Amino acid sequence: MSRIGRRPVPIPKGVKVEIKEGKIVVEGPKGKLEKPLPPMVEVTIEGEEVRVMPQEVRKKLQRKAKAFQGLTRALINNMVTGVSQGFTRSLDLVGLGYRAEVKGDEIIFHLGYSHPINFKLPPGVKAKVEKGSGDVQARVVLEGIDKEVLGETAARIKRLRPPEPYKGKGIRYTGEQIIRKAGKAGKAGK
């Protein structure tokens, strides 16, 4: 069982945390996030830190309450980090002629299909395209304050053209290792 739930979440300067009507609201210099609290936990704000404790429940549900404690602590920590520093996720486009461009709240991808793909960004997520080096044609950098929405957006973009195992072409996370397969051996001498 993880002990992460017992650790308090420090509140940095400029960040305000409130608990109201079964929701936790975190406001900071980068924005405001709001999430409902999971069941079986009690959240308290003590000075400059947030503490999460499991509620007293039947012995059968004690394990579940501790799991919710760890989950809640991680979610609150991500919210505090998001509104104070923000999160980034970057994706690499690998393949000849693969490119992307940002127009407003849309990214237009050219991924070897017969048509370009217009990908609409969710609210709170910003994107920029950088020039790649080596095999990487372009790098798409996503920024946002909600880690969950940012990760889901990156996963949806990756699904547009997943990396294939023979040449490694496709969209991959920066730094991701693709397990490559050997191609056909062909006939050896006639």
Phi and psi in degrees as GROMACS dihedral restraints (atoms count N, CA, C in turn):
[ dihedral_restraints ]
;  ai    aj    ak    al  type     phi  dphi    fc
    3     4     5     6     1   -71.3    20    10
    4     5     6     7     1   144.7    20    10
    6     7     8     9     1  -103.3    20    10
    7     8     9    10     1    11.7    20    10
    9    10    11    12     1   -64.9    20    10
   10    11    12    13     1   -30.5    20    10
   12    13    14    15     1   -65.3    20    10
   13    14    15    16     1   -23.1    20    10
   15    16    17    18     1   -77.2    20    10
   16    17    18    19     1   -23.0    20    10
   18    19    20    21     1   -70.9    20    10
   19    20    21    22     1   136.0    20    10
   21    22    23    24     1   -74.9    20    10
   22    23    24    25     1   154.4    20    10
   24    25    26    27     1   -97.5    20    10
   25    26    27    28     1   114.6    20    10
   27    28    29    30     1   -71.5    20    10
   28    29    30    31     1   141.1    20    10
   30    31    32    33     1  -101.4    20    10
   31    32    33    34     1   113.5    20    10
   33    34    35    36     1   -71.8    20    10
   34    35    36    37     1   165.7    20    10
   36    37    38    39     1   -62.9    20    10
   37    38    39    40     1   140.4    20    10
   39    40    41    42     1    88.6    20    10
   40    41    42    43     1    -1.0    20    10
   42    43    44    45     1  -111.8    20    10
   43    44    45    46     1   133.8    20    10
   45    46    47    48     1  -117.3    20    10
   46    47    48    49     1   128.7    20    10
   48    49    50    51     1  -118.3    20    10
   49    50    51    52     1   131.2    20    10
   51    52    53    54     1  -133.9    20    10
   52    53    54    55     1   149.4    20    10
   54    55    56    57     1  -119.3    20    10
   55    56    57    58     1   119.3    20    10
   57    58    59    60     1  -148.5    20    10
   58    59    60    61     1   134.8    20    10
   60    61    62    63     1    52.4    20    10
   61    62    63    64     1    45.5    20    10
   63    64    65    66     1    72.9    20    10
   64    65    66    67     1    14.6    20    10
   66    67    68    69     1  -126.5    20    10
   67    68    69    70     1   153.9    20    10
   69    70    71    72     1  -111.6    20    10
   70    71    72    73     1   130.3    20    10
   72    73    74    75     1  -117.4    20    10
   73    74    75    76     1   123.1    20    10
   75    76    77    78     1  -119.4    20    10
   76    77    78    79     1   125.1    20    10
   78    79    80    81     1  -124.7    20    10
   79    80    81    82     1   134.4    20    10
   81    82    83    84     1  -148.8    20    10
   82    83    84    85     1  -171.0    20    10
   84    85    86    87     1   -64.6    20    10
   85    86    87    88     1   -26.3    20    10
   87    88    89    90     1   -91.9    20    10
   88    89    90    91     1   -13.9    20    10
   90    91    92    93     1   155.4    20    10
   91    92    93    94     1  -163.1    20    10
   93    94    95    96     1  -132.1    20    10
   94    95    96    97     1   134.2    20    10
   96    97    98    99     1  -125.2    20    10
   97    98    99   100     1   147.9    20    10
   99   100   101   102     1  -141.6    20    10
  100   101   102   103     1   130.7    20    10
  102   103   104   105     1  -140.1    20    10
  103   104   105   106     1   145.2    20    10
  105   106   107   108     1   -73.0    20    10
  106   107   108   109     1   147.2    20    10
  108   109   110   111     1   -81.8    20    10
  109   110   111   112     1   137.0    20    10
  111   112   113   114     1   -66.3    20    10
  112   113   114   115     1   161.6    20    10
  114   115   116   117     1   -72.3    20    10
  115   116   117   118     1   167.9    20    10
  117   118   119   120     1    67.2    20    10
  118   119   120   121     1    18.1    20    10
  120   121   122   123     1  -132.6    20    10
  121   122   123   124     1   152.4    20    10
  123   124   125   126     1  -118.6    20    10
  124   125   126   127     1   127.7    20    10
  126   127   128   129     1  -111.8    20    10
  127   128   129   130     1   128.4    20    10
  129   130   131   132     1  -128.4    20    10
  130   131   132   133     1   148.6    20    10
  132   133   134   135     1  -107.8    20    10
  133   134   135   136     1   115.9    20    10
  135   136   137   138     1  -118.9    20    10
  136   137   138   139     1   102.2    20    10
  138   139   140   141     1    65.0    20    10
  139   140   141   142     1  -117.8    20    10
  141   142   143   144     1  -104.0    20    10
  142   143   144   145     1    27.9    20    10
  144   145   146   147     1  -149.4    20    10
  145   146   147   148     1   155.8    20    10
  147   148   149   150     1  -109.1    20    10
  148   149   150   151     1   131.0    20    10
  150   151   152   153     1  -114.7    20    10
  151   152   153   154     1   141.5    20    10
  153   154   155   156     1  -120.4    20    10
  154   155   156   157     1   124.8    20    10
  156   157   158   159     1  -125.9    20    10
  157   158   159   160     1   142.7    20    10
  159   160   161   162     1   -73.5    20    10
  160   161   162   163     1   145.8    20    10
  162   163   164   165     1   -75.8    20    10
  163   164   165   166     1   158.1    20    10
  165   166   167   168     1   -73.4    20    10
  166   167   168   169     1   116.8    20    10
  168   169   170   171     1  -131.9    20    10
  169   170   171   172     1   174.1    20    10
  171   172   173   174     1   -58.3    20    10
  172   173   174   175     1   157.3    20    10
  174   175   176   177     1   -57.8    20    10
  175   176   177   178     1   -35.5    20    10
  177   178   179   180     1   -61.5    20    10
  178   179   180   181     1   -36.3    20    10
  180   181   182   183     1   -95.2    20    10
  181   182   183   184     1     1.1    20    10
  183   184   185   186     1   -60.5    20    10
  184   185   186   187     1   -42.1    20    10
  186   187   188   189     1   -63.0    20    10
  187   188   189   190     1   -41.4    20    10
  189   190   191   192     1   -66.1    20    10
  190   191   192   193     1   -38.8    20    10
  192   193   194   195     1   -63.2    20    10
  193   194   195   196     1   -39.7    20    10
  195   196   197   198     1   -67.6    20    10
  196   197   198   199     1   -35.5    20    10
  198   199   200   201     1   -64.9    20    10
  199   200   201   202     1   -43.2    20    10
  201   202   203   204     1   -64.8    20    10
  202   203   204   205     1   -31.1    20    10
  204   205   206   207     1   -62.7    20    10
  205   206   207   208     1   -47.9    20    10
  207   208   209   210     1   -64.0    20    10
  208   209   210   211     1   -41.6    20    10
  210   211   212   213     1   -61.6    20    10
  211   212   213   214     1   -48.2    20    10
  213   214   215   216     1   -62.4    20    10
  214   215   216   217     1   -42.6    20    10
  216   217   218   219     1   -61.9    20    10
  217   218   219   220     1   -43.5    20    10
  219   220   221   222     1   -64.8    20    10
  220   221   222   223     1   -41.5    20    10
  222   223   224   225     1   -64.1    20    10
  223   224   225   226     1   -43.4    20    10
  225   226   227   228     1   -64.6    20    10
  226   227   228   229     1   -42.1    20    10
  228   229   230   231     1   -61.4    20    10
  229   230   231   232     1   -41.8    20    10
  231   232   233   234     1   -65.1    20    10
  232   233   234   235     1   -36.7    20    10
  234   235   236   237     1   -66.3    20    10
  235   236   237   238     1   -44.1    20    10
  237   238   239   240     1   -64.2    20    10
  238   239   240   241     1   -44.3    20    10
  240   241   242   243     1   -63.9    20    10
  241   242   243   244     1   -40.2    20    10
  243   244   245   246     1   -63.4    20    10
  244   245   246   247     1   -46.1    20    10
  246   247   248   249     1   -76.9    20    10
  247   248   249   250     1   -17.7    20    10
  249   250   251   252     1   -96.3    20    10
  250   251   252   253     1   -41.6    20    10
  252   253   254   255     1  -117.3    20    10
  253   254   255   256     1   -33.6    20    10
  255   256   257   258     1    87.1    20    10
  256   257   258   259     1   169.1    20    10
  258   259   260   261     1  -125.7    20    10
  259   260   261   262     1   152.1    20    10
  261   262   263   264     1  -131.8    20    10
  262   263   264   265     1   150.1    20    10
  264   265   266   267     1  -142.1    20    10
  265   266   267   268     1   132.8    20    10
  267   268   269   270     1  -122.9    20    10
  268   269   270   271     1   146.0    20    10
  270   271   272   273     1  -124.5    20    10
  271   272   273   274     1   142.1    20    10
  273   274   275   276     1  -105.6    20    10
  274   275   276   277     1   136.6    20    10
  276   277   278   279     1  -100.1    20    10
  277   278   279   280     1   114.7    20    10
  279   280   281   282     1  -116.2    20    10
  280   281   282   283     1   118.1    20    10
  282   283   284   285     1   152.6    20    10
  283   284   285   286     1   143.3    20    10
  285   286   287   288     1   -63.5    20    10
  286   287   288   289     1   123.8    20    10
  288   289   290   291     1    84.1    20    10
  289   290   291   292     1    -0.7    20    10
  291   292   293   294     1   -73.9    20    10
  292   293   294   295     1   131.7    20    10
  294   295   296   297     1  -153.9    20    10
  295   296   297   298     1   166.4    20    10
  297   298   299   300     1  -145.5    20    10
  298   299   300   301     1   152.5    20    10
  300   301   302   303     1  -145.2    20    10
  301   302   303   304     1   145.6    20    10
  303   304   305   306     1   -99.7    20    10
  304   305   306   307     1   129.0    20    10
  306   307   308   309     1  -131.9    20    10
  307   308   309   310     1   102.8    20    10
  309   310   311   312     1    67.2    20    10
  310   311   312   313     1  -121.7    20    10
  312   313   314   315     1  -104.2    20    10
  313   314   315   316     1    27.5    20    10
  315   316   317   318     1  -127.6    20    10
  316   317   318   319     1   147.9    20    10
  318   319   320   321     1  -113.2    20    10
  319   320   321   322     1   130.3    20    10
  321   322   323   324     1  -104.4    20    10
  322   323   324   325     1   117.0    20    10
  324   325   326   327     1  -103.5    20    10
  325   326   327   328     1   139.1    20    10
  327   328   329   330     1  -117.4    20    10
  328   329   330   331     1   104.5    20    10
  330   331   332   333     1  -122.2    20    10
  331   332   333   334     1    30.5    20    10
  333   334   335   336     1    86.4    20    10
  334   335   336   337     1     0.2    20    10
  336   337   338   339     1   -83.6    20    10
  337   338   339   340     1   172.4    20    10
  339   340   341   342     1   -75.9    20    10
  340   341   342   343     1    -6.3    20    10
  342   343   344   345     1  -140.2    20    10
  343   344   345   346     1   152.7    20    10
  345   346   347   348     1   -75.0    20    10
  346   347   348   349     1   154.2    20    10
  348   349   350   351     1  -110.8    20    10
  349   350   351   352     1   121.5    20    10
  351   352   353   354     1   -92.4    20    10
  352   353   354   355     1   118.1    20    10
  354   355   356   357     1  -111.2    20    10
  355   356   357   358     1   116.0    20    10
  357   358   359   360     1   -84.1    20    10
  358   359   360   361     1   127.2    20    10
  360   361   362   363     1   -79.8    20    10
  361   362   363   364     1   140.3    20    10
  363   364   365   366     1   -70.6    20    10
  364   365   366   367     1   160.6    20    10
  366   367   368   369     1   -62.3    20    10
  367   368   369   370     1   139.9    20    10
  369   370   371   372     1    92.8    20    10
  370   371   372   373     1    -3.8    20    10
  372   373   374   375     1  -115.7    20    10
  373   374   375   376     1   127.5    20    10
  375   376   377   378     1  -112.9    20    10
  376   377   378   379     1   152.1    20    10
  378   379   380   381     1  -134.3    20    10
  379   380   381   382     1   151.1    20    10
  381   382   383   384     1  -142.9    20    10
  382   383   384   385     1   151.4    20    10
  384   385   386   387     1  -112.0    20    10
  385   386   387   388     1   129.8    20    10
  387   388   389   390     1  -114.7    20    10
  388   389   390   391     1   155.6    20    10
  390   391   392   393     1   -74.0    20    10
  391   392   393   394     1   138.6    20    10
  393   394   395   396     1   -90.0    20    10
  394   395   396   397     1   178.0    20    10
  396   397   398   399     1  -139.6    20    10
  397   398   399   400     1   150.4    20    10
  399   400   401   402     1    70.1    20    10
  400   401   402   403     1  -130.0    20    10
  402   403   404   405     1   -71.2    20    10
  403   404   405   406     1   -23.2    20    10
  405   406   407   408     1   -77.5    20    10
  406   407   408   409     1   118.3    20    10
  408   409   410   411     1   -76.2    20    10
  409   410   411   412     1   -42.3    20    10
  411   412   413   414     1  -153.1    20    10
  412   413   414   415     1   157.7    20    10
  414   415   416   417     1  -124.6    20    10
  415   416   417   418     1   126.7    20    10
  417   418   419   420     1  -101.7    20    10
  418   419   420   421     1   120.7    20    10
  420   421   422   423     1  -108.1    20    10
  421   422   423   424     1   120.8    20    10
  423   424   425   426     1  -102.9    20    10
  424   425   426   427     1   138.6    20    10
  426   427   428   429     1  -130.3    20    10
  427   428   429   430     1   143.9    20    10
  429   430   431   432     1  -172.7    20    10
  430   431   432   433     1   172.7    20    10
  432   433   434   435     1  -101.2    20    10
  433   434   435   436     1   -20.0    20    10
  435   436   437   438     1   -98.9    20    10
  436   437   438   439     1   110.7    20    10
  438   439   440   441     1   -62.7    20    10
  439   440   441   442     1   -37.0    20    10
  441   442   443   444     1   -65.0    20    10
  442   443   444   445     1   -47.8    20    10
  444   445   446   447     1   -66.9    20    10
  445   446   447   448     1   -38.9    20    10
  447   448   449   450     1   -64.0    20    10
  448   449   450   451     1   -44.8    20    10
  450   451   452   453     1   -65.2    20    10
  451   452   453   454     1   -40.4    20    10
  453   454   455   456     1   -66.0    20    10
  454   455   456   457     1   -38.7    20    10
  456   457   458   459     1   -64.4    20    10
  457   458   459   460     1   -44.7    20    10
  459   460   461   462     1   -61.8    20    10
  460   461   462   463     1   -40.3    20    10
  462   463   464   465     1   -66.5    20    10
  463   464   465   466     1   -38.8    20    10
  465   466   467   468     1   -66.0    20    10
  466   467   468   469     1   -38.1    20    10
  468   469   470   471     1   -66.3    20    10
  469   470   471   472     1   -42.2    20    10
  471   472   473   474     1   -61.6    20    10
  472   473   474   475     1   -34.4    20    10
  474   475   476   477     1   -68.3    20    10
  475   476   477   478     1   -15.5    20    10
  477   478   479   480     1   -62.7    20    10
  478   479   480   481     1   -36.1    20    10
  480   481   482   483     1  -154.2    20    10
  481   482   483   484     1    81.9    20    10
  483   484   485   486     1   -63.6    20    10
  484   485   486   487     1   150.3    20    10
  486   487   488   489     1   -65.4    20    10
  487   488   489   490     1   135.2    20    10
  489   490   491   492     1   -95.2    20    10
  490   491   492   493     1   152.0    20    10
  492   493   494   495     1   -80.9    20    10
  493   494   495   496     1    -9.5    20    10
  495   496   497   498     1   -89.2    20    10
  496   497   498   499     1   -50.5    20    10
  498   499   500   501     1  -108.7    20    10
  499   500   501   502     1   -12.9    20    10
  501   502   503   504     1    82.1    20    10
  502   503   504   505     1    13.2    20    10
  504   505   506   507     1   -73.5    20    10
  505   506   507   508     1   146.5    20    10
  507   508   509   510     1   138.4    20    10
  508   509   510   511     1  -164.7    20    10
  510   511   512   513     1  -106.2    20    10
  511   512   513   514     1   128.7    20    10
  513   514   515   516     1  -136.4    20    10
  514   515   516   517     1   159.0    20    10
  516   517   518   519     1   -68.1    20    10
  517   518   519   520     1   147.9    20    10
  519   520   521   522     1   -62.9    20    10
  520   521   522   523     1   127.5    20    10
  522   523   524   525     1    89.5    20    10
  523   524   525   526     1    -5.5    20    10
  525   526   527   528     1   -72.0    20    10
  526   527   528   529     1   135.7    20    10
  528   529   530   531     1   -95.0    20    10
  529   530   531   532     1   126.9    20    10
  531   532   533   534     1   -99.4    20    10
  532   533   534   535     1   125.9    20    10
  534   535   536   537     1   -77.2    20    10
  535   536   537   538     1   117.3    20    10
  537   538   539   540     1   -91.9    20    10
  538   539   540   541     1   147.8    20    10
  540   541   542   543     1  -109.5    20    10
  541   542   543   544     1   152.2    20    10
  543   544   545   546     1   -77.8    20    10
  544   545   546   547     1   142.3    20    10
  546   547   548   549     1   -79.6    20    10
  547   548   549   550     1  -166.4    20    10
  549   550   551   552     1   -66.4    20    10
  550   551   552   553     1   141.5    20    10
  552   553   554   555     1   -79.3    20    10
  553   554   555   556     1   -32.1    20    10
  555   556   557   558     1    79.7    20    10
  556   557   558   559     1   176.8    20    10
  558   559   560   561     1   -84.6    20    10
  559   560   561   562     1   137.0    20    10
  561   562   563   564     1   -98.0    20    10
  562   563   564   565     1   106.8    20    10
  564   565   566   567     1    54.0    20    10
  565   566   567   568     1   131.6    20    10
